[in-house]
């Protein structure tokens, strides 16, 4: 059940109106989440800036989608699961890849190690240790990728928790 309403640009606070107008000019429209975030100019600006910044990570898109699926499965955001499932398919992931990612793993041991740490970053960050970082390095992950991992997790937490709080749901249940 929707708890917050999406705002058309004309009804949005000043800065949010500008941001929405800019997105509409560039893309032709805005999604429900972005239009609903417009209630808070600070949140909308922060989300847009953070999202744009995280698109510049060194993570391959397929792996980024796998991590997002694992994290969103844990968070429980159906809207995000639908979006990341579609993104995973568009990136060429198989249905098996998608199902395994939603379970927090991969057939590739290197990817599985990174996905597992991503879920722990979300669910139990205080349990992370020197050994976890050493294990990721042993799997060939660079310090840059390790440093970017909490950013991707945080972006997913932001979108998933916002959608759940606002009551934004997929039109049909997530597969």
N, C-alpha and C positions, 0 to 999 in steps of 0.2 A: 504494500500500500504506500503510495506516494505521500511523503510527509512535508516535503518542500516543493514549491512550484518552480518550474523553469521560468526565467524572465525574458521577455522580448527586450531588445536593446532599449527601446523607448522607456521601459519601466525600470531599467537597471540604474544603480547609482552611477554618478558621473564617470569615474575611471573604468568601471565595468562596462558602461555603455561604449566608451572608446575602444576597449579591448574587443568587445563583441562586434562592433562595427568593422574593426580591422580584420577580424577573422572572416566575417561575412564577405568583405570586399575581396579577400584573397581566395577563399574556398567556396563561397556561395552559401554557406550556412554554418551553424554550430550544432553540436550534439546536445542531447539532454543534460548530460553531466556538466558540461561547460556552461550552458545557459542557467543551470541551477546554482552552480558555484558563483554566478554573477551577483548573488545576494551580498557577497563579501568581496569587495575590490582587492583586498590584500590576499585573500585565498586564491582568487582567480589569477592575479598577476603572478603569485608565487608558483602556482601549478603550471602555468604556461611557461614560465622561465625554467623551472625545474625539468619539465617534460622536454623542452627544447635542448637543454644541456645534456640530459641523459641519452638523447639520440646520437650524441657524439662519443659514446663509449666505444671501446675496442671489442666489446662482445659481439660475436656474430648474431645476426637477427634470429636465426633458428634457436640458438642457445638462449638468447634474451627471452624469446617466447616460451621456451621450456621453463625457464626460471619463473617467469610471470605466471604460467599455469600452475606450477607447484605452490607458489605463494598465494595465489588467489584461491586455490582449492582449500588451503588452510584457513584463509580469511573467510571464505564462504560467499563471495560476491558473485552471484549468477550473471550479472551484466558484464562484469570483467572477464569471467570465464568464457562467456560467449564471444566477447571481443578478441580475447587472446587465442581462442580456438580458431576463429576465422583468420587471425593474423598468422597463426602457426600453419594453417593449411595454405594460405597465400605464400608463405615462405618455403613451402614444399615439404613440410613435415607429414609423415604418414599418420594414420589413425593410431597405430601402435605407439609411435613416438609421443603423440598427444596423450594417450592413456597413461603411459609410463610417467610422463612429466607431471600429470595430475596426481600421480602416486609419489612424486618427489624423487624420481630416479630416471635413469636412461640406460640403454643397452651399452653405451660408451662409458667405461669406468671413469675416465677423466671428467666427462660432463656430469656423471652421477655424483662425483665428489663435490663439484661446485654447487650443484643443485641442492645437495644435502646441507651444505653450509648455509646457503641462502635461506632455507627453511629455518635453520637454527638462528640465523640473524633475526628473523621475524619472531620466532616462538620462544627462544631461550638465549638471548644474546649474552647474558652473564656467564653462560657455560662455555663460551668460545675461549680457546687457549692457544698458547704458542704452538702446540702440536697440530692444531687445526690449520694454522697458517703454514706450518712446515709440510703438512700433508698436501695442501693445495699446491705448494711450490714443487713438491715431489711429483705431482701429476702434470707439471709443466705450466702451471698458471703463473703469470707475471704479477708483480706487486701492483701494477696498474689495474689489472682485472680484479684482483683481490680488493683493492681500494674502491673500485666502482661497484662492487657487489652490494654493499649496504645502500648505495644510492638507488639502484634498481629496486631493491626490496622496499625502501622507503617510499618511492614513487607508487609502487603497487599498494602499499598500506594506505597511502593518502587517497588514492582513487577508490580502492575497495571499501574502506571505512566510510568515506564520504557517501558513496552510493548506498551503502547499507543504512546509514543515518538518515539520508534524504528519502529513502524508500524507493530508489530507482531500481527497477527490475527488468529483466529481459521480457520480451513479448511472450516467449514460451520458455519453460524451464530449461536450464543449461543441460546439455547432453552429458 
